[in-house]
Amino acid sequence: MRRRAVRHAVGVAGLWLAALGCTSTGSSGAEAGEAVVRRFFQALPDGDCAVLGPLLVTGQGVPACEETVKVLREHGLDLVEVLDAKVDGRDPNAVVVRARVSQGGTERAEPFLFRVERQGDGWRLRL
């Protein structure tokens, strides 16, 4: 009986530690994703791609920073509030950030979803 109790306790402790590991990894990715969205929108009014470029996903088929910034500024997209950020259940290297945004000074009724991806040594926003 005592062995069974010890095995149960060890098993429960193992599950608890595994859950903590998943939570810390997930929350650090979620926190990083949220931080990228905030930094990007704080820097957007200046339009400086030396600052904004490293915050954006790069690669084939992705518009250049200058083009992305031009379109966003033309549409007057601003961050109002980050609501939450969660690691994408299908891809641990992606975070979905749900935020309220305004467009041309008018807040959108529905939250906007931003995707932030781990690329190279950091997290980057995909627009």
C-alpha positions as CSV (number, residue, x, y, z in Angstrom):
1,M,0.0,0.0,0.0
2,R,2.8,2.4,0.9
3,R,4.6,1.8,-2.5
4,R,1.4,2.6,-4.4
5,A,1.0,5.9,-2.5
6,V,4.7,6.8,-3.2
7,R,4.3,6.0,-6.9
8,H,1.1,8.0,-7.0
9,A,2.8,11.0,-5.3
10,V,5.8,10.8,-7.7
11,G,3.4,10.5,-10.7
12,V,1.4,13.5,-9.6
13,A,4.6,15.5,-8.9
14,G,5.8,14.7,-12.4
15,L,2.6,15.8,-14.0
16,W,2.7,19.0,-12.0
17,L,6.3,19.7,-13.0
18,A,5.5,19.0,-16.7
19,A,2.5,21.3,-16.5
20,L,4.7,24.1,-15.0
21,G,7.2,23.6,-17.8
22,C,4.6,23.9,-20.5
23,T,3.1,27.0,-18.8
24,S,6.4,28.8,-18.5
25,T,7.3,28.1,-22.1
26,G,3.9,29.0,-23.4
27,S,3.7,32.1,-21.3
28,S,7.2,33.3,-22.2
29,G,6.2,33.0,-25.9
30,A,2.9,34.7,-25.3
31,E,4.7,37.5,-23.4
32,A,7.2,37.9,-26.2
33,G,4.4,38.0,-28.8
34,E,2.6,40.7,-26.9
35,A,5.8,42.7,-26.5
36,V,6.5,42.6,-30.2
37,V,3.0,43.9,-31.1
38,R,3.4,46.7,-28.5
39,R,6.9,47.7,-29.7
40,F,5.8,47.6,-33.3
41,F,2.9,50.0,-32.8
42,Q,4.9,52.3,-30.6
43,A,7.4,52.7,-33.3
44,L,5.0,52.8,-36.3
45,P,4.3,56.6,-36.2
46,D,8.0,57.3,-36.9
47,G,8.0,54.8,-39.8
48,D,11.6,54.0,-39.3
49,C,12.3,50.6,-40.8
50,A,15.7,50.4,-39.1
51,V,13.5,50.0,-35.9
52,L,10.4,48.3,-37.4
53,G,12.2,45.9,-39.8
54,P,13.6,43.6,-37.1
55,L,10.1,43.3,-35.6
56,L,8.6,42.0,-38.9
57,V,8.7,38.5,-40.4
58,T,11.1,38.4,-43.4
59,G,11.3,36.0,-46.3
60,Q,10.0,35.2,-49.7
61,G,6.6,36.5,-50.5
62,V,6.6,38.9,-47.5
63,P,6.4,42.6,-48.4
64,A,9.3,44.9,-47.6
65,C,9.1,46.9,-44.3
66,E,8.7,50.2,-46.2
67,E,5.6,48.8,-48.1
68,T,4.0,47.4,-45.0
69,V,4.6,50.7,-43.0
70,K,3.2,52.8,-45.9
71,V,0.0,50.7,-46.0
72,L,-0.5,50.7,-42.3
73,R,0.1,54.4,-42.0
74,E,-2.3,55.2,-44.9
75,H,-5.0,53.2,-43.2
76,G,-4.3,54.9,-39.8
77,L,-4.0,51.6,-37.9
78,D,-3.3,52.1,-34.2
79,L,-3.1,49.8,-31.3
80,V,-5.7,50.5,-28.6
81,E,-5.2,47.6,-26.2
82,V,-3.7,44.1,-26.2
83,L,-6.4,41.8,-24.9
84,D,-4.5,38.6,-24.7
85,A,-1.8,36.5,-26.3
86,K,-1.7,32.7,-26.6
87,V,0.7,30.2,-28.2
88,D,-0.9,28.8,-31.3
89,G,-2.0,25.3,-30.5
90,R,-0.9,24.1,-34.0
91,D,2.6,25.7,-33.9
92,P,4.6,26.3,-30.7
93,N,6.7,28.8,-32.6
94,A,3.7,31.1,-33.2
95,V,1.7,33.3,-30.9
96,V,-1.7,34.8,-31.7
97,V,-2.2,38.2,-30.1
98,R,-5.7,39.5,-29.8
99,A,-6.0,43.3,-29.7
100,R,-8.3,46.2,-30.1
101,V,-7.2,48.5,-32.8
102,S,-8.4,51.8,-34.3
103,Q,-8.5,52.5,-38.0
104,G,-8.5,56.2,-39.0
105,G,-9.2,57.2,-35.5
106,T,-12.3,54.9,-35.2
107,E,-12.0,51.8,-32.9
108,R,-13.0,48.6,-34.7
109,A,-15.8,46.7,-33.1
110,E,-14.2,43.3,-33.3
111,P,-10.7,42.5,-32.0
112,F,-7.9,42.1,-34.5
113,L,-5.7,39.0,-34.5
114,F,-2.0,39.4,-35.0
115,R,0.4,36.5,-35.6
116,V,3.8,36.6,-34.1
117,E,6.3,33.9,-35.1
118,R,9.7,32.8,-33.8
119,Q,12.2,33.6,-36.6
120,G,15.9,33.2,-36.2
121,D,16.8,34.4,-32.7
122,G,13.6,36.3,-31.9
123,W,9.9,36.9,-32.3
124,R,8.6,38.8,-35.3
125,L,5.2,40.1,-36.4
126,R,3.6,38.7,-39.5
127,L,1.4,41.3,-41.3
